[in-house]
Amino acid sequence: IKGDLKVQVYGIGNLSAKTIYKINSEVSGRILNLNSDVGKWVKNTQLLAVIDSVDLPKKLEIEKLNLEKAKLNIQKLNKDLEVLEVKKWLLNKTFQRNKKLIKIKGISQDKYDTSKANLEEVVKEIESNRVALQIAQKEIEISAQNVESIKLQLSKFKIYSPTDGLIISRSVAIAQNVIPNEEIFEIVNPKDVWLKSYIDERVSKTLKVGDEANITLNSNPNIHY
């Protein structure tokens, strides 16, 4: 039988890269979804994994409701203040007239005292209203901060790829619990990848620069690179 004999050299090696992106969890929780795997190409900002955020979404809704409630409260207080200011203007007008009348005995002392007391009462109501407005404004600020804080926390339960690249390792499984800083994936840019392989030195002399290499990964043995 005549024909060309094709010599192949086999070796086992380690895949590495100039930059390896270690994708770690920032929070504790149970893995709900893994949207990619070893040997898969991912794009920048692609969703890779979702961790169970438990009751955080409910807390967010509660804080949003608190924020809306505080906004409605401040609207009511402002309207109440407008009414009180008008009431104060009318009572003050009456009181100033009575001050003049009391000097010429044009009204009774009781009527004068009543107009003065009514004015003083509405002034106290206005002061109380303004304090309530300050408290309501502070409640709005706190609720708004809480909403943003919970949103930030929730964002950490979704893990996105920081770059275009190839996933070279996965360290967790669905339903597994993870802790902060625990590694989930490793991603590399294929342009920066190299393979360090170990072969029998007895056949190494058959290799030369420019020879084609056929690479398979243990995670995907049917795919050749």
Residue pairs with C-beta under 8 A, 6 or more apart in sequence:
7 203
7 206
9 199
9 200
9 203
9 204
9 206
9 207
10 199
11 197
11 198
11 199
11 200
12 197
12 198
13 195
13 196
13 197
13 198
14 195
14 196
15 168
15 188
15 193
15 194
15 195
15 217
16 188
16 193
16 194
16 195
16 196
17 168
17 188
17 189
17 192
17 193
17 194
18 189
18 192
19 188
19 189
19 192
20 168
20 186
20 187
20 188
21 161
21 162
21 163
21 165
21 186
21 187
21 188
22 183
22 185
22 186
23 48
23 49
23 159
23 161
23 162
23 183
23 184
23 185
23 186
23 187
24 180
24 181
24 182
24 183
24 184
25 51
25 159
25 178
25 179
25 180
25 181
25 182
25 184
26 156
26 180
26 181
27 51
27 153
27 156
27 157
27 180
28 177
28 178
28 179
28 180
29 51
29 52
29 53
29 54
29 157
29 177
29 178
30 51
30 52
30 175
30 176
30 177
30 178
31 49
31 50
31 51
31 52
31 172
31 173
31 174
31 175
31 176
31 177
31 178
31 184
32 50
32 51
32 52
32 174
33 49
33 50
33 174
34 48
34 49
34 170
34 172
34 173
34 174
35 46
35 47
35 48
35 49
35 50
36 42
36 46
36 48
36 167
36 185
37 167
37 170
37 219
38 167
38 168
38 169
38 170
38 217
38 219
38 220
39 166
39 167
39 168
39 217
39 219
39 220
39 223
40 166
40 167
41 164
41 165
41 166
41 167
42 48
42 161
42 164
42 165
42 166
42 167
42 187
43 161
43 164
44 161
44 162
44 163
44 164
45 160
45 161
46 160
46 161
47 158
47 159
47 160
48 159
48 160
48 161
48 184
48 185
49 158
49 159
49 172
49 184
49 185
50 157
50 158
50 159
51 157
51 158
51 159
51 178
52 157
53 153
53 154
53 157
56 150
56 153
56 154
56 157
57 154
59 150
60 147
60 150
60 151
60 154
63 143
63 146
63 147
63 150
64 147
66 139
66 143
66 146
67 140
67 143
67 144
67 147
70 136
70 139
70 140
70 143
71 140
73 136
73 139
74 133
74 136
74 137
74 140
77 129
77 132
77 133
77 136
78 133
80 129
81 126
81 129
81 130
81 133
84 122
84 125
84 126
84 129
85 126
87 122
88 119
88 122
88 123
88 126
91 115
91 118
91 119
91 122
92 119
94 115
94 118
94 119
95 115
95 116
95 118
95 119
98 107
98 111
98 112
98 115
98 116
99 112
100 106
101 107
101 112
102 109
102 112
159 184
161 187
162 187
163 187
163 189
164 189
165 187
165 188
165 189
165 190
166 187
166 188
166 189
166 190
166 193
167 185
167 186
167 187
168 186
168 187
168 188
168 217
169 185
169 186
170 184
170 185
171 182
171 183
171 184
171 185
172 178
172 182
172 184
178 184
195 213
195 215
199 207
214 224
214 225
215 224
215 225
216 222
216 223
216 224
216 225
217 223
217 225
